[in-house]
Amino acid sequence: MGQLRIALAQTNPVVGDFAANTAKLIEWSREAASQGAHLAVFTEMFLTGYPVEDLVLRASFVEASIAALESAATELAEAGLGSLPVVVGYVDRAGLAPRVGQPKGAPLDAVALLHEGRVVTRSAKHHLPNYGVFDEFRYFVRGDRLPIFRLHGVDVAIAVCEDLWQQGGPVSVVGQAGAGLLIVPNASPYEREKDDARLRLCAERAREAGCALVYCNAVGGQDELVFDGDSIVVSATGELVARAGQFQEELLVVDLDLPEGTAEPGRTPFDAGDGSTITVDRFVLSSEPVPAYPPNPPAIAPRMDDVGEVYAALVLGVRDYVAKNGFDSVILGLSGGIDSALTATIASDAIGPSRVNVILMPSRYSSDHSITDAEELVRRQGVTSQIVPVGDIVEAFEKEISISGLAAENLQARVRGMLLMSLSNQHGHLVLTTGNKSELATGYSTLYGDSAGGYAPIKDVLKTMVWELSRWRNTHSYDWFMLDAAEPIPANSITKEPSAELRPDQRDTDSLPPYEILDRLLDDYVEKDMGSAELIAAGHDPALVARVIRLVDLAEYKRRQYPPGPKITPKNFGRDRRLPITNRWRETL
């Protein structure tokens, strides 16, 4: 048996920032070397950030990616780190002749091995996902090579992300060709309870490949996506060896006992078991095993509970959207209700309460407790607050135009949206909208009013989960949150009956069924794509099914204009769910 110390760089790159990502590669490789690592592994498309979407169709971007890779190899050597092999993801091109149906330039979701100042080998993702948030058939062509390099006597194979999630392909070939270790750089976005699926998958694929497996995942927010880390190392029998934490950057260093390789160098084609052929490219980096050394105890980070990890995902999504887009501060309307209270708390945890601005905008219909609950949150959290009554502004509009009913209610919301956007323009704040997924689903929001803003922290959170997250945050925290406050959300904001307060004695239940009933139906219709017959068979009331389906379908135009927000469910309103606005299909009972 041979020994290897592997460093998994669970890192947070920025899309398109080649200089900063390369600098981070050098920094983390230096730390890996200082801890005696024999191999450093970075994440999928680390040098470019992920996903790059249509940037990959620009020749200039792909050329910059390839140049960054070459530069990174040189800079590692110049920094005295050339002897440390580094696996890193980037974008390459396949060099194929143009043809109809092929992405422009034939880009590759690529991975390379850097050593001694040069790019030793290059490979690319074989399985290209085309479901959920992924559009990789649009962007990439398939890789058909599998590098297996001998490092200190151990044969190490490299696959990329989706190659682990699909049957056949590189994992099947590793099982046939033999290797002591399979390295898998990933950029696998978060959704609820995915960490359990990942561990099962890694264990299954390790047993299939017949070798230990290193799963190194990205961390950080990128528009709607949140990457949660949760990097994993398992043995050849599928036993968990080491695991990184969630939602934070971490260098996970693990010692492994691995079989020594015996196969001869060279290129050999293999049936990939998916209708394709993959060529294994074997070569030797170093053949002599490292002298025996005492291994360090492996680290297995504790798992967050289900609600806690959702909250952490929202905080990280907001933090990175603010930081990566160059904002110094955020602003939101604080009504005293639970949605704005939770949004303010997420923002305070993400960037610190001193950078959170809240505007209290009472109208003639605002209750006393709404104002006092909002003021209590300000006191508990220490956010910057301002009171701007909207009554006179609304009356000024009403003097010039004759409106009533829903139009008059929406005017109040639009005045508030206008004030927030004006203050954003004046001071450079990012406006956070406070709508939840239940409201977005049913159209219970005002276009250009409470939907006005730049980022929507709870747009993928059903109302019942809003309450659950609020109760969780009042009794829990993580050390990387920036708000130090016991019970930051006033109890009355959590327990009182929800209301938009746009007319006298208004309640959400005037327009919507109770949220505990509505949310179960929305989960089945939106998340699971059930039709009306399936919904009724699942036990939902037929009249309610007809009513809710109509509300959801008619509100598509509103959702299309809503700001982005962090995805936490398998199907969010955004990249996951794409329905035509102009659409006469209706579910029938």
Backbone hydrogen bonds, N-H to C=O, Kabsch-Sander energy under -0.5 kcal/mol:
donor,donor_aa,acceptor,acceptor_aa,energy
2,G,258,L,-4.4
4,L,256,L,-2.0
6,I,4,L,-0.6
6,I,254,V,-2.8
7,A,39,L,-2.8
8,L,6,I,-0.6
8,L,252,L,-3.3
9,A,7,A,-0.7
9,A,41,V,-3.0
10,Q,8,L,-1.3
10,Q,250,E,-2.4
11,T,9,A,-1.3
16,G,48,T,-2.9
17,D,14,V,-2.0
18,F,16,G,-1.3
21,N,17,D,-2.5
22,T,18,F,-2.5
23,A,19,A,-2.4
24,K,20,A,-2.1
25,L,21,N,-2.1
26,I,22,T,-2.2
27,E,23,A,-2.5
28,W,24,K,-2.9
29,S,25,L,-2.1
30,R,26,I,-2.4
31,E,27,E,-1.8
32,A,28,W,-2.4
33,A,29,S,-2.6
34,S,30,R,-2.3
35,Q,31,E,-1.2
36,G,33,A,-1.9
37,A,32,A,-2.3
38,H,5,R,-3.1
39,L,5,R,-1.2
40,A,85,P,-2.5
41,V,7,A,-2.9
42,F,87,V,-3.1
44,E,186,N,-0.8
45,M,110,A,-0.6
46,F,43,T,-1.4
47,L,89,G,-2.4
49,G,45,M,-2.2
55,L,52,V,-1.9
56,V,53,E,-1.8
57,L,54,D,-1.5
58,R,55,L,-1.8
59,A,57,L,-0.5
62,V,58,R,-1.9
63,E,59,A,-2.6
64,A,60,S,-2.0
65,S,61,F,-2.2
66,I,62,V,-2.4
67,A,63,E,-2.4
68,A,64,A,-2.3
69,L,65,S,-2.0
70,E,66,I,-2.1
71,S,67,A,-2.6
72,A,68,A,-2.5
73,A,69,L,-2.0
74,T,70,E,-1.8
75,E,71,S,-3.1
76,L,72,A,-2.4
77,A,73,A,-1.6
78,E,74,T,-2.5
79,A,75,E,-1.7
80,G,77,A,-1.7
81,L,76,L,-3.0
84,L,81,L,-1.6
86,V,114,L,-2.3
87,V,40,A,-2.8
88,V,86,V,-0.5
88,V,112,A,-2.2
89,G,43,T,-1.5
90,Y,110,A,-2.2
92,D,108,L,-1.9
94,A,106,A,-3.0
102,Q,99,R,-1.7
106,A,103,P,-2.5
108,L,92,D,-2.8
110,A,90,Y,-1.7
110,A,108,L,-1.4
111,V,123,S,-2.2
112,A,88,V,-2.6
113,L,121,T,-2.1
114,L,86,V,-3.1
114,L,112,A,-0.5
115,H,118,R,-2.4
116,E,82,G,-3.6
118,R,115,H,-1.4
120,V,113,L,-2.6
120,V,118,R,-0.9
121,T,113,L,-0.9
123,S,111,V,-2.7
124,A,145,R,-0.5
125,K,109,D,-2.9
128,L,126,H,-0.5
134,F,131,Y,-2.7
136,E,129,P,-1.8
138,R,135,D,-1.4
139,Y,135,D,-0.8
140,F,136,E,-2.7
141,V,107,P,-2.5
143,G,125,K,-2.6
146,L,279,T,-2.6
148,I,281,D,-2.4
149,F,156,V,-2.6
150,R,283,F,-2.3
151,L,149,F,-0.6
151,L,154,V,-3.2
152,H,150,R,-0.5
153,G,286,S,-2.0
154,V,151,L,-2.2
156,V,149,F,-3.0
156,V,154,V,-0.5
157,A,181,L,-3.0
158,I,147,P,-1.3
159,A,183,I,-2.5
161,C,185,P,-2.3
163,D,160,V,-2.9
164,L,161,C,-2.6
165,W,161,C,-0.6
165,W,162,E,-0.5
166,Q,162,E,-1.2
169,G,272,A,-2.9
171,V,163,D,-0.5
171,V,168,G,-0.5
173,V,169,G,-2.0
174,V,170,P,-2.7
175,G,171,V,-2.1
176,Q,172,S,-1.4
177,A,173,V,-3.4
178,G,174,V,-2.9
180,G,155,D,-2.2
181,L,155,D,-1.5
182,L,212,A,-2.4
183,I,157,A,-3.2
183,I,181,L,-0.5
184,V,214,V,-2.8
186,N,216,C,-2.7
190,Y,226,V,-4.0
192,R,568,I,-2.3
194,K,191,E,-1.8
197,A,193,E,-0.9
198,R,194,K,-2.4
199,L,195,D,-1.9
200,R,196,D,-1.9
201,L,197,A,-2.4
202,C,198,R,-3.0
203,A,199,L,-2.3
204,E,200,R,-2.4
205,R,201,L,-2.8
206,A,202,C,-2.2
207,R,203,A,-1.9
208,E,204,E,-2.1
209,A,205,R,-2.8
210,G,206,A,-1.6
211,C,206,A,-1.5
212,A,180,G,-1.2
213,L,234,V,-2.3
214,V,182,L,-2.9
215,Y,213,L,-0.5
215,Y,232,I,-3.4
216,C,184,V,-1.9
216,C,214,V,-0.7
217,N,215,Y,-0.6
218,A,186,N,-0.7
219,V,11,T,-2.3
220,G,227,F,-2.8
222,Q,225,L,-3.2
225,L,222,Q,-2.2
227,F,220,G,-3.7
228,D,188,S,-0.6
228,D,226,V,-0.5
229,G,218,A,-2.2
230,D,228,D,-0.6
230,D,245,G,-2.0
232,I,215,Y,-2.1
233,V,242,A,-2.5
234,V,213,L,-2.3
235,S,239,E,-2.5
238,G,235,S,-1.9
241,V,233,V,-3.0
242,A,233,V,-1.6
243,R,299,A,-2.6
244,A,231,S,-2.6
247,F,228,D,-2.0
250,E,10,Q,-2.0
252,L,8,L,-2.3
252,L,250,E,-0.8
253,V,251,L,-0.7
254,V,6,I,-2.6
254,V,252,L,-0.5
256,L,4,L,-2.7
258,L,2,G,-3.3
258,L,256,L,-0.6
261,G,153,G,-3.1
266,G,282,R,-1.6
268,T,280,V,-2.2
270,F,278,I,-2.2
272,A,270,F,-0.6
272,A,276,S,-2.5
278,I,270,F,-2.4
279,T,144,D,-2.5
280,V,268,T,-3.2
280,V,278,I,-0.6
281,D,146,L,-2.2
282,R,266,G,-3.1
282,R,280,V,-0.7
283,F,148,I,-1.7
285,L,150,R,-2.4
285,L,283,F,-0.5
286,S,150,R,-2.2
301,A,243,R,-2.4
301,A,299,A,-0.5
309,E,305,D,-2.5
310,V,306,D,-1.5
311,Y,307,V,-2.3
312,A,308,G,-2.5
313,A,309,E,-2.1
314,L,310,V,-2.0
315,V,311,Y,-2.3
316,L,312,A,-2.6
317,G,313,A,-2.5
318,V,314,L,-2.2
319,R,315,V,-2.8
320,D,316,L,-2.6
321,Y,317,G,-1.9
322,V,318,V,-2.5
323,A,319,R,-2.5
324,K,320,D,-3.0
325,N,321,Y,-1.0
326,G,323,A,-1.3
327,F,322,V,-2.5
330,V,355,R,-2.3
331,I,430,L,-2.5
332,L,357,N,-1.8
334,L,359,I,-2.1
335,S,333,G,-0.6
341,A,337,G,-1.5
342,L,338,I,-2.6
343,T,339,D,-2.3
344,A,340,S,-2.4
345,T,341,A,-1.9
346,I,342,L,-2.6
347,A,343,T,-2.3
348,S,344,A,-2.4
349,D,345,T,-2.5
350,A,346,I,-1.9
351,I,347,A,-2.7
352,G,347,A,-0.5
352,G,348,S,-1.6
355,R,352,G,-1.8
356,V,353,P,-1.5
357,N,330,V,-2.3
357,N,355,R,-0.5
358,V,384,T,-3.1
359,I,332,L,-2.3
360,L,358,V,-0.5
360,L,386,Q,-3.0
361,M,359,I,-0.6
366,S,363,S,-1.3
371,I,367,S,-1.3
372,T,368,D,-2.4
373,D,369,H,-2.8
374,A,370,S,-2.0
375,E,371,I,-2.5
376,E,372,T,-2.1
377,L,373,D,-2.0
378,V,374,A,-2.0
379,R,375,E,-2.1
380,R,376,E,-2.4
381,Q,377,L,-2.5
382,G,378,V,-2.5
384,T,353,P,-0.6
384,T,356,V,-2.2
386,Q,358,V,-1.5
388,V,360,L,-3.2
388,V,386,Q,-0.5
390,V,362,P,-2.4
391,G,362,P,-0.7
394,V,390,V,-2.7
395,E,391,G,-2.4
396,A,392,D,-1.9
397,F,393,I,-1.6
398,E,394,V,-2.4
399,K,395,E,-1.6
400,E,396,A,-0.7
400,E,397,F,-1.3
401,I,397,F,-1.8
403,I,401,I,-0.8
407,A,404,S,-1.1
408,A,404,S,-0.5
409,E,405,G,-2.0
410,N,406,L,-2.8
411,L,407,A,-1.6
412,Q,408,A,-1.3
413,A,409,E,-1.4
414,R,410,N,-2.5
415,V,411,L,-2.4
416,R,412,Q,-2.0
417,G,413,A,-2.3
418,M,414,R,-2.5
419,L,415,V,-2.3
420,L,416,R,-2.3
421,M,417,G,-2.5
422,S,418,M,-2.3
423,L,419,L,-2.4
424,S,420,L,-2.1
425,N,421,M,-2.5
426,Q,422,S,-2.2
427,H,423,L,-2.4
428,G,424,S,-2.5
430,L,329,S,-2.2
431,V,429,H,-0.6
432,L,331,I,-2.6
433,T,431,V,-0.5
433,T,455,Y,-2.4
434,T,450,D,-0.5
437,K,458,I,-0.6
437,K,461,V,-2.3
438,S,461,V,-0.6
440,L,436,N,-2.3
441,A,437,K,-2.6
442,T,438,S,-1.7
443,G,439,E,-0.9
444,Y,439,E,-2.0
445,S,443,G,-2.1
447,L,445,S,-0.6
449,G,446,T,-2.1
451,S,446,T,-1.5
452,A,449,G,-1.6
454,G,431,V,-2.8
455,Y,431,V,-1.6
456,A,564,P,-2.7
459,K,456,A,-1.5
461,V,458,I,-1.7
462,L,460,D,-0.6
465,M,462,L,-0.5
466,V,462,L,-1.8
467,W,463,K,-1.8
468,E,464,T,-1.7
469,L,465,M,-3.2
470,S,466,V,-2.0
471,R,467,W,-2.5
472,W,468,E,-2.3
473,R,469,L,-2.7
474,N,470,S,-1.6
475,T,472,W,-1.6
476,H,472,W,-1.0
481,F,478,Y,-2.0
482,M,349,D,-1.8
484,D,482,M,-0.6
485,A,483,L,-0.8
493,S,490,P,-0.8
494,I,490,P,-0.9
494,I,491,A,-0.7
495,T,491,A,-2.1
496,K,492,N,-2.1
506,Q,503,R,-1.4
508,D,498,P,-2.2
510,D,507,R,-2.0
511,S,508,D,-1.7
512,L,508,D,-2.2
517,I,514,P,-1.2
518,L,514,P,-2.8
519,D,515,Y,-3.1
520,R,516,E,-0.6
521,L,517,I,-1.6
522,L,518,L,-2.8
523,D,519,D,-2.4
524,D,520,R,-1.6
525,Y,521,L,-2.4
526,V,522,L,-3.1
527,E,522,L,-0.9
527,E,523,D,-0.7
528,K,523,D,-1.5
530,M,524,D,-2.2
535,L,531,G,-2.4
536,I,532,S,-2.3
537,A,533,A,-2.3
538,A,534,E,-1.6
539,G,536,I,-1.7
540,H,535,L,-2.0
545,V,541,D,-2.7
546,A,542,P,-2.2
547,R,543,A,-2.0
548,V,544,L,-3.0
549,I,545,V,-2.5
550,R,546,A,-1.7
551,L,547,R,-2.0
552,V,548,V,-2.9
553,D,549,I,-2.8
554,L,550,R,-2.3
555,A,551,L,-0.9
555,A,552,V,-0.6
556,E,553,D,-1.1
558,K,555,A,-0.6
559,R,555,A,-2.0
560,R,556,E,-2.0
561,Q,557,Y,-0.6
561,Q,558,K,-1.2
562,Y,559,R,-1.5
567,K,224,E,-3.2
574,G,572,N,-1.3
577,R,572,N,-0.7
578,R,576,D,-0.6
579,L,577,R,-0.6
583,N,581,I,-1.0
